[in-house]
Amino acid sequence: MLDMSWGEVMLIGGVALIVIGPKDLPKALRTLGQITTKVRRMAGEFQSQFNEAIREAELEEVRRDVEGVKRTVDAARPSFNPVDTIRNEIRTAVEGRAGGPSAAKDSAKDANGDVGSFDVPRPTPEQQTAQMHGAAAPSVAAETSPTIPDSKPETGPTP
């Protein structure tokens, strides 16, 4: 209460009793209470209106942000169509495969000219037949490994 101690309140009460008089003091205190109530009510209304104005300002700022995002999306919408992008990528991949292995390698190059993928060796017709009949197919690595002529297998130390 305005940072007043009990001694100060008693001093003010004594002065009020002497100045106003004992007959009119209850009426003055009642009026002071009503004025205090009105001031508190007005302060509460002012604070609530102030908070409402702040909320409206924040909402207005959020609304402006949302409109800005909406304008950005609307501006990007004609240039970005994921369905067309995927369709074009599939079309270029199919056309690249139809052109042969060199065309597929060329289509796999990125902006730096690096090849991003590699060709997987396809099984020969003999390997396909062996796989269909359940026989073990010779491995591709065994066929492509280089052999060194005149090499003897290691047998260990001789006695």
N, CA, C and O atoms as a DFTB+ gen file, in Angstrom:
636 C
 N C O
     1  1       0.837      -1.182       0.000
     2  2       0.000       0.000       0.000
     3  2       0.884       1.249       0.000
     4  3       0.995       1.908       1.034
     5  1       1.470       1.570      -1.042
     6  2       2.330       2.739      -1.229
     7  2       3.512       2.747      -0.274
     8  3       4.078       3.803       0.008
     9  1       3.884       1.580       0.222
    10  2       5.079       1.429       1.040
    11  2       5.041       2.295       2.295
    12  3       6.001       3.003       2.597
    13  1       3.924       2.236       3.028
    14  2       3.789       3.021       4.269
    15  2       3.774       2.051       5.440
    16  3       3.184       0.973       5.363
    17  1       4.427       2.447       6.522
    18  2       4.440       1.604       7.722
    19  2       3.217       1.930       8.587
    20  3       2.495       2.893       8.328
    21  1       2.998       1.098       9.630
    22  2       1.848       1.319      10.498
    23  2       1.970       2.651      11.246
    24  3       0.958       3.301      11.509
    25  1       3.157       3.051      11.580
    26  2       3.349       4.321      12.279
    27  2       2.918       5.494      11.423
    28  3       2.294       6.437      11.911
    29  1       3.253       5.431      10.141
    30  2       2.862       6.512       9.229
    31  2       1.355       6.540       9.044
    32  3       0.762       7.616       8.972
    33  1       0.724       5.370       8.967
    34  2      -0.732       5.313       8.822
    35  2      -1.399       5.895      10.060
    36  3      -2.379       6.630       9.937
    37  1      -0.896       5.587      11.240
    38  2      -1.466       6.128      12.486
    39  2      -1.310       7.647      12.555
    40  3      -2.202       8.345      13.037
    41  1      -0.172       8.158      12.072
    42  2       0.054       9.601      12.060
    43  2      -0.939      10.297      11.134
    44  3      -1.509      11.330      11.487
    45  1      -1.142       9.722       9.938
    46  2      -2.100      10.300       8.982
    47  2      -3.510      10.219       9.554
    48  3      -4.286      11.165       9.419
    49  1      -3.851       9.100      10.190
    50  2      -5.172       8.955      10.808
    51  2      -5.387       9.983      11.905
    52  3      -6.475      10.549      12.009
    53  1      -4.381      10.236      12.720
    54  2      -4.500      11.237      13.794
    55  2      -4.694      12.626      13.231
    56  3      -5.525      13.386      13.728
    57  1      -3.932      12.974      12.188
    58  2      -4.077      14.292      11.564
    59  2      -5.464      14.419      10.945
    60  3      -6.096      15.469      11.055
    61  1      -5.948      13.345      10.288
    62  2      -7.277      13.377       9.673
    63  2      -8.345      13.537      10.736
    64  3      -9.326      14.246      10.511
    65  1      -8.186      12.897      11.892
    66  2      -9.155      13.011      12.981
    67  2      -9.211      14.440      13.509
    68  3     -10.286      14.942      13.838
    69  1      -8.079      15.082      13.587
    70  2      -8.039      16.461      14.080
    71  2      -8.578      17.415      13.026
    72  3      -9.354      18.310      13.361
    73  1      -8.186      17.252      11.736
    74  2      -8.589      18.195      10.685
    75  2     -10.049      17.991      10.321
    76  3     -10.804      18.961      10.266
    77  1     -10.475      16.737      10.066
    78  2     -11.843      16.474       9.605
    79  2     -12.804      16.470      10.789
    80  3     -13.924      16.968      10.680
    81  1     -12.388      15.931      11.881
    82  2     -13.255      15.851      13.059
    83  2     -13.846      14.474      13.183
    84  3     -14.007      13.768      12.188
    85  1     -14.175      14.083      14.410
    86  2     -14.693      12.733      14.626
    87  2     -16.077      12.498      14.025
    88  3     -16.435      11.355      13.742
    89  1     -16.852      13.544      13.828
    90  2     -18.196      13.397      13.289
    91  2     -18.177      13.079      11.807
    92  3     -18.970      12.246      11.370
    93  1     -17.320      13.693      11.012
    94  2     -17.293      13.518       9.546
    95  2     -16.230      12.502       9.083
    96  3     -16.125      12.212       7.892
    97  1     -15.445      11.967      10.033
    98  2     -14.363      11.028       9.639
    99  2     -14.901       9.752       8.987
   100  3     -14.339       9.360       7.964
   101  1     -15.937       9.068       9.484
   102  2     -16.436       7.863       8.802
   103  2     -16.915       8.148       7.378
   104  3     -16.678       7.346       6.475
   105  1     -17.576       9.264       7.174
   106  2     -18.050       9.632       5.837
   107  2     -16.853       9.886       4.908
   108  3     -16.900       9.501       3.739
   109  1     -15.801      10.515       5.395
   110  2     -14.606      10.797       4.579
   111  2     -13.872       9.502       4.215
   112  3     -13.401       9.330       3.091
   113  1     -13.787       8.586       5.209
   114  2     -13.130       7.298       4.925
   115  2     -13.923       6.487       3.896
   116  3     -13.332       5.848       3.025
   117  1     -15.270       6.509       3.989
   118  2     -16.105       5.812       3.007
   119  2     -15.883       6.404       1.619
   120  3     -15.740       5.658       0.649
   121  1     -15.853       7.723       1.509
   122  2     -15.618       8.381       0.223
   123  2     -14.229       8.041      -0.312
   124  3     -14.060       7.804      -1.508
   125  1     -13.236       8.017       0.578
   126  2     -11.869       7.652       0.165
   127  2     -11.843       6.218      -0.358
   128  3     -11.177       5.934      -1.354
   129  1     -12.565       5.310       0.308
   130  2     -12.644       3.914      -0.156
   131  2     -13.293       3.803      -1.527
   132  3     -12.822       3.050      -2.380
   133  1     -14.383       4.558      -1.747
   134  2     -15.061       4.531      -3.050
   135  2     -14.156       5.083      -4.150
   136  3     -14.102       4.539      -5.253
   137  1     -13.448       6.166      -3.838
   138  2     -12.529       6.739      -4.833
   139  2     -11.417       5.738      -5.157
   140  3     -11.043       5.561      -6.317
   141  1     -10.895       5.086      -4.110
   142  2      -9.844       4.076      -4.323
   143  2     -10.367       2.943      -5.195
   144  3      -9.668       2.477      -6.095
   145  1     -11.588       2.498      -4.934
   146  2     -12.192       1.433      -5.740
   147  2     -12.331       1.866      -7.198
   148  3     -12.024       1.094      -8.106
   149  1     -12.789       3.089      -7.425
   150  2     -12.938       3.594      -8.796
   151  2     -11.590       3.690      -9.503
   152  3     -11.465       3.346     -10.678
   153  1     -10.583       4.164      -8.768
   154  2      -9.247       4.283      -9.381
   155  2      -8.706       2.900      -9.743
   156  3      -8.141       2.719     -10.822
   157  1      -8.874       1.923      -8.846
   158  2      -8.413       0.558      -9.141
   159  2      -9.157      -0.029     -10.338
   160  3      -8.553      -0.666     -11.201
   161  1     -10.478       0.191     -10.386
   162  2     -11.271      -0.317     -11.512
   163  2     -10.795       0.310     -12.821
   164  3     -10.638      -0.381     -13.827
   165  1     -10.567       1.621     -12.800
   166  2     -10.090       2.308     -14.025
   167  2      -8.706       1.789     -14.428
   168  3      -8.432       1.608     -15.614
   169  1      -7.838       1.550     -13.443
   170  2      -6.504       1.023     -13.742
   171  2      -6.609      -0.385     -14.341
   172  3      -5.876      -0.726     -15.269
   173  1      -7.524      -1.197     -13.804
   174  2      -7.731      -2.544     -14.351
   175  2      -8.254      -2.501     -15.782
   176  3      -7.807      -3.265     -16.638
   177  1      -9.218      -1.591     -16.039
   178  2      -9.750      -1.451     -17.400
   179  2      -8.663      -0.969     -18.362
   180  3      -8.550      -1.456     -19.486
   181  1      -7.868      -0.005     -17.897
   182  2      -6.780       0.492     -18.748
   183  2      -5.789      -0.627     -19.063
   184  3      -5.342      -0.771     -20.200
   185  1      -5.449      -1.425     -18.030
   186  2      -4.499      -2.515     -18.246
   187  2      -5.079      -3.556     -19.196
   188  3      -4.368      -4.054     -20.068
   189  1      -6.357      -3.892     -19.043
   190  2      -6.965      -4.879     -19.951
   191  2      -7.035      -4.351     -21.379
   192  3      -6.801      -5.102     -22.326
   193  1      -7.360      -3.049     -21.550
   194  2      -7.375      -2.470     -22.895
   195  2      -5.972      -2.428     -23.493
   196  3      -5.783      -2.662     -24.687
   197  1      -5.002      -2.130     -22.650
   198  2      -3.616      -2.106     -23.116
   199  2      -3.178      -3.504     -23.551
   200  3      -2.550      -3.658     -24.599
   201  1      -3.505      -4.521     -22.753
   202  2      -3.168      -5.909     -23.120
   203  2      -3.890      -6.332     -24.395
   204  3      -3.317      -7.024     -25.236
   205  1      -5.145      -5.916     -24.539
   206  2      -5.907      -6.230     -25.760
   207  2      -5.260      -5.589     -26.984
   208  3      -5.172      -6.210     -28.043
   209  1      -4.807      -4.338     -26.835
   210  2      -4.130      -3.662     -27.951
   211  2      -2.837      -4.375     -28.320
   212  3      -2.507      -4.498     -29.500
   213  1      -2.108      -4.844     -27.319
   214  2      -0.870      -5.587     -27.592
   215  2      -1.191      -6.883     -28.324
   216  3      -0.518      -7.232     -29.293
   217  1      -2.229      -7.609     -27.861
   218  2      -2.614      -8.859     -28.537
   219  2      -3.029      -8.600     -29.978
   220  3      -2.663      -9.352     -30.881
   221  1      -3.799      -7.528     -30.191
   222  2      -4.214      -7.196     -31.557
   223  2      -3.011      -6.849     -32.422
   224  3      -2.957      -7.227     -33.592
   225  1      -2.042      -6.128     -31.851
   226  2      -0.840      -5.782     -32.613
   227  2      -0.056      -7.041     -32.959
   228  3       0.459      -7.167     -34.070
   229  1       0.039      -7.982     -32.002
   230  2       0.725      -9.240     -32.279
   231  2      -0.030     -10.048     -33.322
   232  3       0.580     -10.647     -34.208
   233  1      -1.357     -10.068     -33.221
   234  2      -2.154     -10.786     -34.216
   235  2      -2.010     -10.144     -35.591
   236  3      -1.959     -10.838     -36.607
   237  1      -1.947      -8.834     -35.615
   238  2      -1.762      -8.136     -36.897
   239  2      -0.409      -8.504     -37.503
   240  3      -0.290      -8.704     -38.712
   241  1       0.603      -8.589     -36.648
   242  2       1.934      -8.968     -37.137
   243  2       1.922     -10.403     -37.650
   244  3       2.511     -10.688     -38.693
   245  1       1.266     -11.303     -36.940
   246  2       1.156     -12.696     -37.382
   247  2       0.380     -12.765     -38.695
   248  3       0.741     -13.514     -39.603
   249  1      -0.691     -11.974     -38.784
   250  2      -1.486     -11.963     -40.014
   251  2      -0.642     -11.491     -41.194
   252  3      -0.733     -12.050     -42.287
   253  1       0.180     -10.462     -40.979
   254  2       1.059      -9.984     -42.053
   255  2       2.074     -11.047     -42.446
   256  3       2.377     -11.213     -43.628
   257  1       2.605     -11.774     -41.451
   258  2       3.554     -12.850     -41.751
   259  2       2.892     -13.952     -42.574
   260  3       3.477     -14.466     -43.527
   261  1       1.662     -14.307     -42.193
   262  2       0.940     -15.358     -42.930
   263  2       0.657     -14.903     -44.359
   264  3       0.793     -15.688     -45.297
   265  1       0.270     -13.657     -44.528
   266  2       0.027     -13.154     -45.883
   267  2       1.303     -13.146     -46.704
   268  3       1.271     -13.432     -47.901
   269  1       2.431     -12.820     -46.075
   270  2       3.717     -12.849     -46.784
   271  2       4.075     -14.254     -47.231
   272  3       4.548     -14.452     -48.350
   273  1       3.851     -15.231     -46.360
   274  2       4.120     -16.632     -46.727
   275  2       3.182     -17.054     -47.851
   276  3       3.595     -17.756     -48.774
   277  1       1.917     -16.630     -47.778
   278  2       0.952     -16.986     -48.818
   279  2       1.364     -16.393     -50.156
   280  3       1.263     -17.058     -51.187
   281  1       1.833     -15.134     -50.149
   282  2       2.302     -14.532     -51.401
   283  2       3.519     -15.260     -51.953
   284  3       3.641     -15.430     -53.166
   285  1       4.417     -15.688     -51.079
   286  2       5.602     -16.423     -51.518
   287  2       5.206     -17.760     -52.146
   288  3       5.743     -18.154     -53.181
   289  1       4.267     -18.444     -51.512
   290  2       3.802     -19.728     -52.037
   291  2       3.100     -19.525     -53.373
   292  3       3.310     -20.293     -54.313
   293  1       2.268     -18.494     -53.458
   294  2       1.574     -18.226     -54.717
   295  2       2.556     -17.877     -55.832
   296  3       2.344     -18.248     -56.986
   297  1       3.629     -17.166     -55.492
   298  2       4.627     -16.806     -56.500
   299  2       5.416     -18.031     -56.951
   300  3       5.816     -18.114     -58.112
   301  1       5.644     -18.989     -56.040
   302  2       6.432     -20.178     -56.376
   303  2       5.583     -21.267     -57.012
   304  3       6.122     -22.185     -57.631
   305  1       4.277     -21.183     -56.874
   306  2       3.408     -22.256     -57.351
   307  2       3.544     -22.517     -58.858
   308  3       3.657     -23.684     -59.232
   309  1       3.541     -21.516     -59.745
   310  2       3.635     -21.836     -61.166
   311  2       4.985     -22.459     -61.551
   312  3       5.046     -23.246     -62.495
   313  1       6.048     -22.124     -60.849
   314  2       7.358     -22.633     -61.235
   315  2       7.660     -23.995     -60.621
   316  3       8.533     -24.696     -61.133
   317  1       6.997     -24.398     -59.574
   318  2       7.278     -25.671     -58.922
   319  2       6.069     -26.576     -59.030
   320  3       5.027     -26.316     -58.430
   321  1       6.216     -27.626     -59.791
   322  2       5.165     -28.621     -59.923
   323  2       5.836     -29.979     -59.747
   324  3       6.493     -30.454     -60.673
   325  1       5.690     -30.621     -58.585
   326  2       6.404     -31.859     -58.341
   327  2       6.027     -32.980     -59.302
   328  3       6.872     -33.810     -59.637
   329  1       4.784     -33.019     -59.747
   330  2       4.358     -34.075     -60.669
   331  2       5.110     -33.930     -61.992
   332  3       5.613     -34.916     -62.531
   333  1       5.189     -32.706     -62.518
   334  2       5.924     -32.499     -63.765
   335  2       7.410     -32.778     -63.584
   336  3       8.047     -33.319     -64.488
   337  1       7.963     -32.425     -62.455
   338  2       9.378     -32.674     -62.191
   339  2       9.666     -34.169     -62.203
   340  3      10.622     -34.611     -62.841
   341  1       8.852     -34.947     -61.505
   342  2       9.049     -36.407     -61.471
   343  2       8.845     -36.991     -62.859
   344  3       9.613     -37.851     -63.290
   345  1       7.814     -36.529     -63.566
   346  2       7.546     -37.028     -64.918
   347  2       8.745     -36.777     -65.830
   348  3       9.137     -37.663     -66.589
   349  1       9.328     -35.587     -65.763
   350  2      10.484     -35.266     -66.605
   351  2      11.703     -36.098     -66.229
   352  3      12.455     -36.517     -67.109
   353  1      11.912     -36.346     -64.927
   354  2      13.049     -37.172     -64.519
   355  2      12.898     -38.606     -65.011
   356  3      13.863     -39.217     -65.470
   357  1      11.680     -39.142     -64.915
   358  2      11.443     -40.509     -65.402
   359  2      11.629     -40.563     -66.912
   360  3      12.231     -41.502     -67.433
   361  1      11.117     -39.561     -67.614
   362  2      11.243     -39.531     -69.063
   363  2      12.719     -39.493     -69.485
   364  3      13.118     -40.212     -70.401
   365  1      13.530     -38.658     -68.819
   366  2      14.953     -38.595     -69.185
   367  2      15.671     -39.887     -68.839
   368  3      16.584     -40.298     -69.555
   369  1      15.268     -40.540     -67.739
   370  2      15.889     -41.810     -67.384
   371  2      15.551     -42.884     -68.416
   372  3      16.417     -43.666     -68.808
   373  1      14.294     -42.922     -68.853
   374  2      13.889     -43.920     -69.848
   375  2      14.573     -43.646     -71.185
   376  3      15.044     -44.573     -71.844
   377  1      14.628     -42.388     -71.585
   378  2      15.297     -42.043     -72.839
   379  2      16.786     -42.330     -72.759
   380  3      17.394     -42.719     -73.757
   381  1      17.383     -42.145     -71.594
   382  2      18.801     -42.435     -71.413
   383  2      19.072     -43.917     -71.522
   384  3      20.085     -44.304     -72.104
   385  1      18.210     -44.763     -70.987
   386  2      18.368     -46.216     -71.076
   387  2      18.184     -46.693     -72.515
   388  3      18.859     -47.619     -72.965
   389  1      17.266     -46.051     -73.227
   390  2      17.011     -46.456     -74.612
   391  2      18.206     -46.144     -75.498
   392  3      18.388     -46.792     -76.529
   393  1      19.023     -45.169     -75.123
   394  2      20.176     -44.780     -75.927
   395  2      21.365     -45.691     -75.732
   396  3      22.352     -45.553     -76.455
   397  1      21.319     -46.622     -74.783
   398  2      22.442     -47.522     -74.558
   399  2      23.194     -47.157     -73.298
   400  3      22.856     -46.201     -72.599
   401  1      24.249     -47.963     -73.018
   402  2      24.984     -47.738     -71.771
   403  2      25.677     -46.383     -71.733
   404  3      25.746     -45.760     -70.673
   405  1      26.185     -45.918     -72.854
   406  2      26.876     -44.627     -72.827
   407  2      25.889     -43.494     -72.568
   408  3      26.231     -42.518     -71.899
   409  1      24.675     -43.613     -73.087
   410  2      23.672     -42.586     -72.838
   411  2      23.250     -42.604     -71.376
   412  3      23.001     -41.553     -70.784
   413  1      23.169     -43.808     -70.787
   414  2      22.801     -43.903     -69.379
   415  2      23.891     -43.297     -68.515
   416  3      23.598     -42.626     -67.525
   417  1      25.152     -43.527     -68.880
   418  2      26.248     -42.941     -68.107
   419  2      26.238     -41.430     -68.247
   420  3      26.499     -40.719     -67.276
   421  1      25.940     -40.921     -69.450
   422  2      25.896     -39.472     -69.649
   423  2      24.752     -38.847     -68.849
   424  3      24.893     -37.752     -68.305
   425  1      23.619     -39.551     -68.781
   426  2      22.487     -38.978     -68.045
   427  2      22.709     -39.054     -66.545
   428  3      22.075     -38.315     -65.791
   429  1      23.606     -39.943     -66.091
   430  2      23.871     -40.076     -64.668
   431  2      24.870     -39.047     -64.167
   432  3      25.078     -38.936     -62.959
   433  1      25.497     -38.288     -65.070
   434  2      26.475     -37.293     -64.645
   435  2      25.761     -36.108     -64.023
   436  3      24.701     -35.677     -64.479
   437  1      26.379     -35.592     -62.959
   438  2      25.800     -34.414     -62.323
   439  2      26.419     -33.154     -62.902
   440  3      27.077     -33.209     -63.941
   441  1      26.217     -32.017     -62.243
   442  2      26.689     -30.729     -62.766
   443  2      28.210     -30.675     -62.858
   444  3      28.744     -29.951     -63.699
   445  1      28.921     -31.424     -62.015
   446  2      30.379     -31.423     -62.049
   447  2      30.943     -32.401     -63.070
   448  3      32.152     -32.438     -63.299
   449  1      30.075     -33.185     -63.677
   450  2      30.534     -34.174     -64.645
   451  2      30.874     -35.490     -63.982
   452  3      31.368     -36.399     -64.650
   453  1      30.624     -35.625     -62.669
   454  2      30.897     -36.869     -61.971
   455  2      29.754     -37.842     -62.210
   456  3      28.593     -37.444     -62.305
   457  1      30.090     -39.098     -62.305
   458  2      29.070     -40.112     -62.485
   459  2      28.524     -40.462     -61.122
   460  3      29.273     -40.849     -60.226
   461  1      27.205     -40.325     -60.960
   462  2      26.585     -40.555     -59.671
   463  2      26.174     -41.994     -59.477
   464  3      25.943     -42.396     -58.337
   465  1      26.069     -42.787     -60.511
   466  2      25.679     -44.179     -60.366
   467  2      26.571     -45.025     -61.258
   468  3      27.371     -44.489     -62.025
   469  1      26.442     -46.325     -61.167
   470  2      27.265     -47.219     -61.972
   471  2      26.377     -48.284     -62.577
   472  3      25.275     -48.542     -62.093
   473  1      26.864     -48.897     -63.635
   474  2      26.117     -49.956     -64.297
   475  2      26.364     -51.268     -63.570
   476  3      27.504     -51.605     -63.248
   477  1      25.299     -52.001     -63.315
   478  2      25.407     -53.312     -62.700
   479  2      25.515     -54.320     -63.830
   480  3      24.698     -54.293     -64.750
   481  1      26.509     -55.218     -63.788
   482  2      26.630     -56.194     -64.884
   483  2      25.409     -57.105     -64.917
   484  3      24.953     -57.607     -63.890
   485  1      24.898     -57.302     -66.117
   486  2      23.732     -58.159     -66.291
   487  2      24.197     -59.602     -66.488
   488  3      25.246     -59.838     -67.088
   489  1      23.431     -60.556     -65.991
   490  2      23.834     -61.952     -66.157
   491  2      23.744     -62.376     -67.626
   492  3      22.896     -61.903     -68.384
   493  1      24.621     -63.255     -67.986
   494  2      24.621     -63.772     -69.360
   495  2      23.459     -64.745     -69.511
   496  3      22.901     -65.203     -68.515
   497  1      23.093     -65.062     -70.743
   498  2      21.998     -66.027     -70.928
   499  2      22.287     -67.376     -70.263
   500  3      21.362     -68.020     -69.767
   501  1      23.555     -67.819     -70.241
   502  2      23.887     -69.092     -69.588
   503  2      23.640     -68.999     -68.082
   504  3      23.149     -69.946     -67.468
   505  1      23.987     -67.844     -67.488
   506  2      23.765     -67.668     -66.061
   507  2      22.272     -67.627     -65.749
   508  3      21.834     -68.161     -64.729
   509  1      21.493     -66.997     -66.618
   510  2      20.056     -66.947     -66.406
   511  2      19.455     -68.347     -66.460
   512  3      18.606     -68.691     -65.638
   513  1      19.899     -69.164     -67.437
   514  2      19.396     -70.536     -67.572
   515  2      19.769     -71.346     -66.345
   516  3      18.953     -72.113     -65.834
   517  1      21.002     -71.183     -65.866
   518  2      21.443     -71.931     -64.693
   519  2      20.641     -71.507     -63.459
   520  3      20.319     -72.346     -62.618
   521  1      20.323     -70.246     -63.345
   522  2      19.532     -69.785     -62.207
   523  2      18.108     -70.321     -62.258
   524  3      17.522     -70.643     -61.225
   525  1      17.553     -70.415     -63.462
   526  2      16.187     -70.911     -63.598
   527  2      16.105     -72.387     -63.240
   528  3      15.091     -72.830     -62.701
   529  1      17.151     -73.160     -63.528
   530  2      17.134     -74.602     -63.261
   531  2      17.685     -74.929     -61.883
   532  3      17.764     -76.101     -61.516
   533  1      18.068     -73.916     -61.111
   534  2      18.496     -74.142     -59.740
   535  2      19.959     -74.471     -59.603
   536  3      20.415     -74.730     -58.489
   537  1      20.708     -74.475     -60.666
   538  2      22.137     -74.775     -60.567
   539  2      22.864     -73.518     -60.121
   540  3      22.395     -72.397     -60.322
   541  1      24.002     -73.733     -59.521
   542  2      24.803     -72.592     -59.086
   543  2      25.418     -71.930     -60.305
   544  3      26.078     -72.580     -61.116
   545  1      25.200     -70.664     -60.419
   546  2      25.727     -69.926     -61.563
   547  2      27.154     -69.507     -61.264
   548  3      27.468     -69.154     -60.128
   549  1      28.024     -69.539     -62.267
   550  2      29.383     -69.054     -62.034
   551  2      29.348     -67.574     -61.718
   552  3      28.578     -66.818     -62.311
   553  1      30.176     -67.170     -60.790
   554  2      30.135     -65.778     -60.384
   555  2      30.772     -64.899     -61.438
   556  3      31.667     -65.312     -62.176
   557  1      30.279     -63.668     -61.482
   558  2      30.793     -62.706     -62.447
   559  2      32.219     -62.331     -62.084
   560  3      33.039     -62.084     -62.969
   561  1      32.523     -62.286     -60.799
   562  2      33.862     -61.915     -60.364
   563  2      34.885     -62.969     -60.804
   564  3      36.017     -62.626     -61.144
   565  1      34.498     -64.231     -60.800
   566  2      35.422     -65.281     -61.216
   567  2      35.714     -65.170     -62.699
   568  3      36.830     -65.452     -63.135
   569  1      34.714     -64.759     -63.488
   570  2      34.934     -64.646     -64.923
   571  2      35.808     -63.440     -65.266
   572  3      36.562     -63.478     -66.238
   573  1      35.713     -62.409     -64.502
   574  2      36.418     -61.187     -64.854
   575  2      37.752     -61.042     -64.146
   576  3      38.497     -60.107     -64.440
   577  1      38.086     -61.958     -63.200
   578  2      39.353     -61.819     -62.500
   579  2      40.496     -62.190     -63.431
   580  3      40.423     -63.193     -64.140
   581  1      41.534     -61.396     -63.430
   582  2      42.658     -61.689     -64.315
   583  2      43.468     -62.871     -63.787
   584  3      43.615     -63.054     -62.579
   585  1      43.974     -63.643     -64.694
   586  2      44.830     -64.774     -64.313
   587  2      46.257     -64.435     -64.674
   588  3      46.532     -63.805     -65.695
   589  1      47.162     -64.870     -63.808
   590  2      48.572     -64.614     -64.050
   591  2      49.179     -65.893     -64.603
   592  3      49.135     -66.935     -63.950
   593  1      49.743     -65.821     -65.795
   594  2      50.324     -67.034     -66.371
   595  2      51.574     -67.460     -65.596
   596  3      52.280     -66.632     -65.020
   597  1      51.826     -68.754     -65.598
   598  2      52.998     -69.361     -64.958
   599  2      53.051     -69.071     -63.470
   600  3      54.135     -68.915     -62.908
   601  1      51.937     -68.999     -62.848
   602  2      51.967     -68.805     -61.406
   603  2      51.621     -70.119     -60.742
   604  3      50.730     -70.840     -61.191
   605  1      52.334     -70.428     -59.665
   606  2      52.111     -71.678     -58.946
   607  2      51.353     -71.351     -57.672
   608  3      51.612     -70.331     -57.034
   609  1      50.423     -72.208     -57.303
   610  2      49.719     -71.967     -56.064
   611  2      50.668     -72.129     -54.879
   612  3      51.603     -72.930     -54.918
   613  1      50.415     -71.367     -53.842
   614  2      51.252     -71.467     -52.672
   615  2      50.885     -72.719     -51.913
   616  3      49.711     -72.978     -51.645
   617  1      51.895     -73.493     -51.569
   618  2      51.664     -74.738     -50.842
   619  2      52.308     -74.708     -49.479
   620  3      52.119     -75.638     -48.694
   621  1      53.045     -73.696     -49.176
   622  2      53.719     -73.620     -47.896
   623  2      55.191     -73.961     -48.021
   624  3      55.673     -74.161     -49.136
   625  1      55.927     -74.034     -46.918
   626  2      57.381     -74.314     -46.969
   627  2      57.627     -75.789     -47.347
   628  3      56.860     -76.677     -46.976
   629  1      58.669     -76.009     -48.061
   630  2      59.018     -77.384     -48.463
   631  2      59.950     -77.970     -47.424
   632  3      60.809     -77.254     -46.910
   633  1      59.812     -79.260     -47.090
   634  2      60.639     -79.851     -46.054
   635  2      62.043     -80.147     -46.498
   636  3      62.846     -80.649     -45.713
